[in-house]
Amino acid sequence: MTTLQLAPPVRRRRLSRKLSVGGVEVGGDAPVSVQSMTTTPTSDVDATLRQIAELTAAGCEIVRVAVPSQDDADALPAIARKSPIPVIADIHFQPRYVFAAIDAGCAAVRVNPGNIKKFDDRVGEIARAAGAAKVPIRIGVNAGSLDQRLYRKYGKATPEALVESALWECSLFEEHGFTDLKISVKHHDPVVMVSAYRQLARVCDYPLHLGVTEAGPLLQGTVKSAVAFGVLLSEGIGDTIRVSLSAPPVEEVKVGSQILASLGLRPRKLEIVSCPSCGRAQVDVYKLAEQVTAAFEGFPIPLRVAVMGCVVNGPGEAREADLGVSSGNGKGQIFVRGEVVRTVPESKIVEALLEEAMKLEPGPSEED
């Protein structure tokens, strides 16, 4: 079988510090990781752990949980202990929950300085507690909750305002000898967000967490995130990502993983090469592509499967894939490794592709 290799990077990764988030390395030469955030009440331990399990199965590597109340803080020890992936506590407004998260064994803590009253006055205490426990801190600056001092200075959440906020907070931690930090400067506008991260990448070497905050519903949020992440990651900027969608968090993980795979930053698993359809198509390409995608979901080895609707590009694309079908006149030519192995009725195409896939042997790199 054709082994799907990582594409050469568009540009060398920005050299950043490396830190460990519960055993998952972030920054340096570590792979770009995918994060998401639970939507369950954190105080509901069972529901939160179920959702974390679903996210893990979808490919999530680090998960964040909200801690807006004492009940949520009280649930952290059980969640951190039982979660299959590292748990980050997301803290707004109440500094005391930062200490609760550290004591609970969370892998990291995200703090939003613009939402924590007199946060700067507590940095020394937080730095000492986090340093003693070896818990990294993410300085998470958001356009919607920027410190009022910076709003007054810049008039709005400009890239410069976001960067100044993040670097100021980092400097306060640095004064106390704490540098296990990563930074995010999120904005809902991809253009502003890209500019902020570019500026930040030029002036510091902290790992960067990429995100377009409040990106929107599934389609809009996917497009905005893909555009922004694609620009930055292709420039070597970004060490971990979270796609923020008004959709189930599993969709965030799927989109994030696909963005990284499309940029050659992680191995592709299932890749469907399907035509957009046109007046030449002699099969319902949309339906057939959906059926093939569903049939091969979770297949244990990487596959590139071509689903083509006519004879113009069909045979060529099918030959380039591990498996392929070129459809027309109620039939489908089944390709394996570039060779036609059989022709089947349209109703048997998915079944035939699965049968041929089961005969394929993984390549050497896939068995390692």
N, C-alpha and C positions, 0 to 999 in steps of 0.2 A: 504494500500500500504506500501511496505517497505520504511522506511525513511532513506535516505542516510546521514550518519553521517560523521563528520570529523574524519579521522584516527588519532590515537595518534601520536603526533610529534615524529620524530626520535630522536631529542634532544631538550632540552629546549632552547627557543629563547634567544639569547644574549641580556643582559639587556642594552638598550641604552636610551639616552634621548628621550623625546617625543616633537615633535613640530607640529604646525598646518600649513598646506599649504592650505589656503583658506577654512578652515573647515574640510579638510581631515587630520586626524591625521597620523603622520609618526613616527615610532620608539616606544620604550616602549612596551606596550602590544597591540598596535594597529595592526590590520590585515595588512599583506603585501599587498601593493597597486600596481596596474598595471598602467604604464604610456606609452604614445607614443608621437610622434612628428608630427606636420602637415608637409605636403610636398608642400602646396600651398604658393605662395608669401604672406607673412603676410600683405603686403600693400593692397592686395585684400581682404577686410574685409568679403564680402559676401561669397566668395569661402572658406575662412578659417573657417568661422562659419559653413558652410555646412559640411566641413570635420570634424570639432569638433563634430557636431551632430552625424555623422556616427560613430565616435570613441566612443562617449558616449553610443550609442545604442549597440555597440559591447562589452561594459563592461569597457571601459577606465575610470579611476578615476581622473587622473591628465594629463594635456596636455601641451606640450612645443611648443613654436613658435619661429622661428628664427627672429633675429632683426639685419640684416646686414646693414641696411640703415636708413636714416632719415624718408623716407616714411613708412618703417615698424614700426619705433618708433611712428610715428604719428597715426598709425592704432591701437595701443595697447589699448587706452582707450575704444574704441567701442568694441573691441574683449573681453577685460577683463569684461566689463559690461554685455555683452550679452551671454557669454559662459555659458553653463549649468554645466561645471566642472571647477575647478581652473586652471588658466593659468599661466605657468611659462615662463618668457622671457629668451631666450638663447642668451647670450652676448659674442661676441668675438671682439677683436681689439679696440673697442671704449668705454672707460669707461663712456662717457656721456650718452650712452644708458641705463646704469644701473640706473641712476637717472631718466631717462625718464620712464623706466618700473615701478619704485617705484611710481612715480607721477601718472602713468596711472592706478594704482590700481591692478597691477598684484599680484598674490598670492605668488609668490616667484621669485627669479632671479637665473639663473645658470651663473656662471662666469668661464671662462677657463683662469687661470692666465698665462699659457704659451703663450697665444695668445694676451694678452693685454700689450702693451708696458708700462713700468714703472707702472705696476699694483700695486706693493707694495707701491708706493708713494701715491696712492689714497685710500688705505684701510680705513684710518681714516674717510675720507668723506663718503665713502660707508657705513661704520659701523654706523655712526651717522644717515644717511638718512634711512637706513633699520631698525635701532632700533626704530626710531621715528615712523615709519609707521608699525612696527611689521611685517616686511616682511623677511622671512627666506632666506638665501643664500646657494646655493649648490656650493661647491668647486668641480668643475668637471675637474679632471686631465685626460688627454688622452695621450696614448703612442705616437700618431702621432704629438702632439703639446706640448711636454714636454719642460720646460724651458731649454734654452741652457746651463745654468750653471750646470744643473744636467746631461745633455748629456755629457758634458766635464768630469764630475766627475765619472760617471758610464760607459761611453762608449756607452750605449744604454738604452732603456726604460726597465730597470729591475724592478722587484717588489719593490726592495728597493728604487729605484729612484722615482717611482710613489708614494710610501708611504711618502717619505721624502718631496716631493713637496706638497702633501696635508696637511701634518702636519705643515709645515712651514707657509703656507698661513693661516691655522687655528690659529696659534700662533699670527699672526699679527692682526687678528680680536679680539682675546682674549685680546690683549694689550689695546684694546679700549673698553673692557667690552661687546663685542658682541659674543654671543655663540649660536644664533639660526642658526646653521649650519648643513648641511648634506654633506656627502662626497661621491664622486665616483672616482675610480681609474681604468679606463677602458683600456683594451688591446684587440687586435684582437685574441690573442692566449689564449684559455681558461686556459691552465696550468699556464701561467704567471699571468693571471687575478685572478685565484683562490688563488695563493700564495700571491698576493698583498692584497687581501681582508682579508685573514687570518691574515697577519701581522698587518693590520690596526685594525682589531677587537680586537687584543690583547693589543693594546696600547692606545685606545681611546674609549669613549662611545658615540660618535656622531652617529646619524642614518646613515646607509649606503644605497646608491642607487646602485643596481647591474646592470651591463651591460657588454656585450662583444661587444666592439665597432667594427664597420665595419664587422659584423659577416658574411655577404655574402648574396647570394640569398636564397630563401625561405627554400629549403631543408637543405643546408649547415648551414645557420644561425640558423635554428630551432634546429638542432642537437648540434651545438656548444653552443648555449644558454642553452638548456636543460641540457647538461652535466655540464656546469659551475654552473648554478643556482641550479641544483639538488644537487651537492656536497655541496655548501655553505649553502643553505637553510636547508638541512638535518643536518647541523652542527649548526643551529640556527643563521646563519649569513645572514643578509639582511633584509631591512625594506620596500623597494620599488624597483620595477624592470622595466626595459625597454628592450624589445627584439628588437635589431637593425637589420632590414632586408632590403635587396634590393627588396622590395615588397610593395604593398599598406599598409599604416599604420594600417588599420583594421586587417590585418593578424598578425601584431605584437601583437595586443591586444588579438586576439584569441589564439595565441601560449602562451603568458604570462599567460593568465587565465587558460589554460589547464595545464601548468607546475604547477601552484599553486594547482589546483584541484588534480592533480596526486600525489602531496606530502601531501595531506590532509590539505592544508593551506587555502582552501576555499571550500564551499560546491560544490559538483558536480551538474551540471544541467542535461544535457543529456550525458549519458555514453553509448556508443555502444560497446558491447562485441562481437567481431566478429572473426571467425577463419581465419587463413591466407590462407586457401584453400590448397588442396593437391590432389593427385590422387584419393582419396576416394570421393571427393566432387561430388555431383549429381545436383548441382545448381551453377550458376555464383555468387559466394559469393561476389566478388568485386562489381559487379553491384548492387546486392541486398543490401549490406551494405550502398552503396552510396544513394540508393533510400530511405532506412529507415532513414538515417541521414538527408536527405533533407526534408522528410515528417515530422520529429519531431523537426526540427529546430525552436526554440522559444516556444516550448511547455511550458505551464505556471507552471508546477510542475516538480521536479526532477524525472528523470526516468533512470533506467538501463535496456537497451534493448539488448537482446542476439540474434545475427544473426548467425546461425550455419549451416554448409553445409553437415553434414553427421550424422550417428547415433552413432559414437564413443564417442565424447564429447558433441554432440548436446543436448540430453535430459538433461544431468546433468547441463550444463551451462545455458540452458533455464530455468531450475527449480530455479536456484540461482538468476535470474533476476526478475525485476518487470513484464516485458513482455519478451516473447521470441518466436523464431521460430526454429524448427529443420526441415531442408528441405531434400527432397530426393524423387526420382521417380516421379517428377513433382508435388509433393504436399508439404505442410508445416503443421506441427503440431504446433498449437498456444498454448503457455503456458501463464497463468496468475497466479502469486503468486505460482508458482511451480506445478500447475495443468494443464493438457491438457484440453482445453475448446472446441476445434474444430479442424478439419482438412480441409484445403482449397486448391484449385488449386494454383500452383506456381504464376500465374498471379494475384491472389487475396491476396497475403501475406501482402503487405504493407497496403492495404485497411483494412484487418482484424485486423492488429496490431493497427491501428489508431482507429478503432471502439472499440476495447477492452480498449484502453487507455482512451477514453472519458468516459468510465463507472467507472473508478477508482476514488476513493475519496482521497484527499490529507491526509497525516498523520498529527497528531497534530502539529508537529514542522513546517510543511509547511504552516499551516494556520496562524501562529503567525506573 
